[in-house]
């Protein structure tokens, strides 16, 4: 996003049928909201919990997840944890606190600098990517510890765009018990934020994991979420071939880059593969409630 352009004003390829123009990414956000609130309520209860905990970064994904959790479980049953590093933007913490104030959820701040820097020093880690992965995993350690303390389920905040592109840390920000945002592209998250009443400044700010000073998602990816979502929808949801994608106007290098990211990051989107030896293999034959003797 650049200038004052709203993330919702995207230049989609439109299809016309009987003079009715349809945005292929459009969803009824009131219905989506209802479905996801019910999903959180049901799955938290099904797991034997009544409370939830999530990391609140000050960004739009965690804000939307917090709004859904508070609506599903009640504010007193949601704990939002802010986990800044010494180079984290003060604005991120301020935006997170605005969500806490709006929702009246429980909250706490856990500074992770003293937790991660001994490892940086001991392993002589200089690369931002390695540091970022360590910070993401340390934050999840904190969340799961608080989960144990509070007897609360960890709610995920990763969206479908990030998942398809592999833009996340395995066992870090991608770790969770349930994820209400996992089938929503970033475009949908922005629209759902509007429906939920998330503060405008969070909706319009540049997406960032806030892992190091000046870091933004789109600068790292090399393209905008708007373009990625249009391509991913056609590539994944509509199962378009590369030839069809090129005919739709997507640059060949862009198609090849995104196709490669989707393919090589498949390992991040599935449970660990288990070698099948028996007749009842976890996550292959033993997955559903009917297998639990209920």
N, C-alpha and C positions, 0 to 999 in steps of 0.2 A: 504494500500500500504506500502511496506517495501523496504528498500534499494533503488536501482536505477531502480526498476521495473516501467515501464510506465503503467498508468491506462488504456491504450488502448491495452496492450498486455495481454488479458485475456484468461484464460484456458477454453474456451467454450466447451460444448458438441457439436460435429459437426455431421451433417447428410450428408450422401453421396447419391446422386441421379444421375445416369448415369455418374458416375465418376466426378461429379461436387460437390465440398464440399461447403456447405452453412452455414454461421453463422446465427442462427435464430434471433439474435438481430441486424443484419446488416441492415442499411438503406442507401439509396442514399442521402448523406448529402447535395449535391448541390440542390436536389429537396426539401428536408426538409427546407433548408435555404430560398428558394424561397417562399415556402408555408407559412412559419412563418413571413417573412417580409410582405407578402401580408396580412396575418391575422392581424398583428399589424396596418398596414395602414388602412385597411378596418374597423376594429372594433373601432379604435380611431375616425375615421370620422363618423361612424354610431352612436356613442355616442354623437356627436356634438362637438368634440374637435379636435384640431390640434396639441396639445403638450402632452408630457408625462413626468412623474417623476418616478424615481425608487431609491431604496436604493442600494448603491454600497459598498459592504463589502470588496472587495479585493479577494473574492472567485470566483470560476468558474461560478456558476449559475448566479449571478448578472452581471458578466462580459459579458456572452453570451446574456443575456436579453438586456444589454446596446448596444451591437453591433447590435442586431436585431432592436431595437428601432431607433437607429441612422440611419440605412440603410432605414428603413421604413418611417421615418418622417423628416429626415434631422437633422444634429447635433445641429443646433440652436434651435430646437424644443424639445430637450431632456435635462432634468435637472437631474443630478446624485447627490445624497446626501450621504455623508459619515457621519456616526453617531457613533463615537467611545465612549467607556466607558473608565474609567481611567486604567483598566487592559487590554484593547484591545491591541493586538500586533501592534507595530509601523510598522511592515512589511505589515500588512493588509492595513493600510492607504496608504503606499507607493505603493502597488500593485494596489489599487483603483485609485490612481493618475496616474499611467501608462496607465490605460484604458482611463481616462479622456483626457490625453495628446494625445493618439493615435486617439481618436474619435473626439476630439475638441468639446465635448459637454459642456454645461453649468454645473457648479458644485458648491457645497458649503459644508462646514463642520459644522455640528451641534453636539456639544459635549453633551452627555445625562447624564453625571455623576451627575450634580447638579439637574437634573430633577427626577432621580430615588432614590437617596440616602436618601432624606427625608422620603420616604415611607419605605425603608429598616429599617431606624431607628425607625420610629413611630410604625411599626408592628413587630419590633425585628426579622426581617427576616435574617436567617443565611444560609438556604439551597440554594445551587447553582441553583437548578432547579427552585425554586420560583423566585430567582433573575433574572435568564435567561428569564423566561416568562414575567416578568415585563419589562425587557429591550426590548424584542422583541415587546411588545405592545406599549411601549413608542416610539420606532422608527417608528411604524406605525402612531401614533398620529402626529409625526413630518412630515411624508410624506403626510398625508392627509391635514395637515395645509398648507403645501407648494403647494399641489394640488389645494387647494382653492385659494391661493394667485396668482398662475400662470395660473389658469384655465387649468389645465393639468390633464390627466388621470393617475392613479397609475398603473404601470406595475408590475405584479407579477414575482417572481423568484424561486418559488418552483417547483421541478421536480417530476416526477411520482413515483420514488422510495420513496422519502420522504412522498409523499401523501399516498401511499399504506401502509406504515409502521407507519403512524401517527407521523412522525418525524418532527414536526413543531408546532408552537404555534397558536392556534385558535385566530383569531382577532389580531394576531401579524404578523409574517413573512408570514403566509398563506393568509393574507388579501390583496385584490387587486381588480381592476376593470376588467382586462383581464390578462391572464397568457399564454404566448407563450410556456412555458416549461412544462406545466402540463401533456402532453402526451408523454414526453420523459423520459426514464429511465436515471439514472446518467451516464451510459455507453454512451448513445446517446449524452448527454450534452458534455462529453469529446470529442467525435468525431466531433460534431458541432463546438466546440471551435476551433478545428484544421482547419476546413473548413473556419471559419470566420477570422482566423488569430489572435486569442487571444494570448497575450504574453505567451511564453512557461512556464515561472516560475509559472504562475497562473494555467496552465493546470496540471503541475506535482506536485504542492504542496498538502499536506495532507488536505482533506476537513475539515473545521471547521466553526462552527457558531460564533466562537470568543466571546463566552459569558462569559468565565472566563479563566484565565491563564492556558495554557496547554490543553485546551479542544479540542478534535477531534471528528468528527461524528462517525467514525468507532469504536473508543474506547467506546463511549456511547452505540452504537447499539450492540456491541459484535460480529460483523462480518463485512466482507468487502462489499463494494458496488458491487464489481465484483460478489461475490457469491450471494448476495441478488438479483441482476438483473437477473442472470440466473434462480434462483428459481422463482422469481415473474413472469418472462415471461412465464415459463412453467405452473405455477399455475393460473395466471390471464388471460393472453392472449390466451394460449392454453387450458385452463380449465382442466388441468390434475388432476386426483384424487390423494389422498395421496398415494395410492398403486402404481400408475404409477410413482410418484415422487420418491418414495423409490427405485423402479426398475431402475430409471435413475441414482441412486447413491447418492441422497441427504440424509444426516443423518436424522433419524426420529426426533430427538430433534430440529433440525434446521427447518424442515418442520412444526412441531407443533408450534414452536415459531413464525415463520413468519405468518402462517395461523391465529394464535390468534391475532397478531398485526393488520393484515388486517381487521379482523372481528370487533375487539373492537374499532377501530378508524374510523369506517364508519361515525360516527356523525360529524367528522371533514371535510368530503369530500362533504357534501351536505348543501344546505341552511337550515336555521332553519325550522323545521317541523311546519306546520300550520294545526290546526284542521279544517277539512272541514265541513262547515255549509251551504254555499250557492252553487249555480250552477256555480259560477265563482270564484274559489279560487286561490289566488296568488301562482305561481310556481307549480300548479297542472293543472288547466284549463286555467289560464291566464298567458301565458309565451312568446308568439311569436309576431312577428311584425304584423301579421294579427289581433291580439287582440287590437292593438293600434289605430285602425281606420284609418290606412294609406292606 
